[in-house]
């Protein structure tokens, strides 16, 4: 990997293998987050929660139903991709006083709040914190873990 970090200088930058300086992100010391299972990110606003074939298999198995039964009851097709259904009020169909599939929740849910828009700068993180009580609580997620999560999320959702 040409962008891997080889050394850190005292100015908050790293040098990659090409000896180019790479500024460290504002969250270089990591970020605390622990889901409080409040459902605020699952309710109230319309949107999409994308699921892929593997996730459909895992969730349907977790629920003890066939993939076809799961698709008919819980999914909608949007441009040849699948998203979990939501109720008219914007609540996720999997939310009922808590996430019914928390242990098998899709990547999109699992990776929240470590999404690129939320990590642009501290101000954006603080905005999300106003609606998410798990931000700045619990486990300290190291920079490498956050960056790995961002890469996974970006590959899946662009």
C-alpha positions in Angstrom: 0.0 0.0 0.0 1.6 3.3 -1.1 -0.3 5.3 1.4 0.7 3.5 4.6 2.1 5.5 7.4 5.8 5.0 8.0 6.7 7.7 10.5 5.2 10.5 12.4 6.8 13.8 13.0 6.1 16.2 15.8 4.0 18.5 13.6 0.9 16.3 13.4 1.8 14.9 10.0 2.9 11.5 8.8 5.1 10.6 5.9 4.0 8.0 3.4 6.3 5.6 1.5 7.0 8.3 -1.0 8.2 10.6 1.8 5.3 13.0 1.2 3.7 14.6 4.2 0.1 13.6 5.0 -1.8 15.7 7.5 -3.4 13.8 10.3 -7.2 14.0 10.6 -8.7 16.0 13.5 -9.6 12.6 15.1 -6.0 11.3 15.1 -6.3 10.4 18.8 -9.4 8.3 18.1 -13.1 8.9 18.9 -15.4 7.5 21.6 -18.6 5.9 20.6 -20.9 3.3 22.0 -24.4 2.7 20.7 -26.9 3.5 23.4 -29.6 1.7 21.4 -31.9 4.7 21.6 -33.1 4.3 18.0 -32.7 8.0 17.1 -30.8 7.0 13.9 -33.5 4.4 13.1 -36.6 6.5 13.4 -38.2 9.7 12.2 -36.5 10.5 8.9 -37.1 8.8 5.6 -34.1 7.3 3.9 -32.6 4.0 2.8 -30.7 1.3 4.6 -29.0 -0.7 1.9 -28.5 -4.5 2.3 -26.5 -6.8 0.1 -27.0 -10.5 -0.7 -24.8 -11.6 2.2 -26.6 -9.4 4.7 -30.0 -10.6 3.3 -28.8 -14.2 4.0 -27.5 -13.4 7.5 -30.6 -11.4 8.5 -33.1 -13.9 7.1 -31.2 -16.7 8.9 -31.2 -14.7 12.1 -35.0 -14.2 11.8 -35.5 -17.9 10.9 -37.2 -17.2 7.6 -36.3 -17.8 4.0 -34.6 -15.1 1.9 -37.7 -14.8 -0.3 -40.0 -14.4 2.7 -37.6 -11.8 4.1 -37.5 -9.9 0.8 -41.3 -9.8 0.5 -41.8 -8.7 4.0 -38.9 -6.3 4.7 -37.2 -5.1 1.5 -37.9 -2.7 -1.4 -36.0 -2.6 -4.7 -34.5 0.7 -5.7 -32.7 0.6 -9.0 -31.7 -3.0 -8.6 -30.5 -2.5 -5.1 -32.3 -3.5 -1.9 -33.2 -1.4 1.1 -35.0 -2.2 4.3 -38.6 -0.9 4.2 -39.6 1.9 6.5 -43.0 2.9 7.9 -44.8 6.1 6.7 -43.3 8.1 9.6 -39.7 7.2 8.5 -39.1 4.5 11.1 -37.1 1.5 10.0 -39.2 -1.6 9.7 -36.7 -3.4 12.0 -37.2 -0.9 14.8 -39.7 -1.9 17.5 -38.6 -0.5 20.9 -35.1 -1.4 19.8 -33.5 -3.0 16.7 -34.9 -6.4 16.1 -31.8 -7.4 14.2 -29.1 -5.5 16.2 -26.6 -8.4 16.2 -27.0 -8.8 12.4 -27.6 -5.2 11.5 -26.4 -4.1 8.0 -23.0 -2.5 7.4 -24.6 0.9 7.0 -26.1 0.7 10.5 -23.0 -1.0 12.0 -20.7 1.7 10.7 -22.6 4.6 12.1 -21.5 7.3 13.1 -18.1 6.8 11.4 -19.3 8.0 8.0 -17.3 10.5 5.9 -19.7 13.4 6.3 -19.7 13.0 10.1 -15.9 13.0 10.2 -15.2 16.0 7.9 -14.4 18.2 10.9 -15.1 18.5 14.6 -18.1 20.7 13.9 -19.8 18.0 11.9 -19.1 15.5 14.6 -20.6 17.8 17.2 -23.7 18.2 15.1 -24.2 14.5 15.0 -23.6 14.4 18.8 -26.7 16.6 19.3 -28.9 13.7 18.0 -26.8 10.7 19.0 -26.2 10.1 22.7 -23.5 7.5 22.1 -21.0 9.9 20.7 -18.2 10.7 23.0 -19.2 7.8 25.3 -17.9 4.3 25.8 -15.1 2.6 23.7 -12.3 4.7 22.3 -12.0 3.8 18.6 -8.4 4.1 17.4 -7.6 6.1 14.3 -6.8 2.9 12.3 -10.1 1.4 13.2 -12.0 4.5 12.1 -10.0 4.7 8.8 -10.6 1.0 8.1 -14.3 1.5 8.8 -14.4 4.6 6.5 -12.8 2.5 3.7 -15.4 -0.2 4.0 -18.2 2.3 4.1 -16.9 4.2 1.1 -16.4 1.0 -1.0 -20.0 0.0 -0.2 -21.8 3.3 -0.4 -19.4 5.7 -2.2 
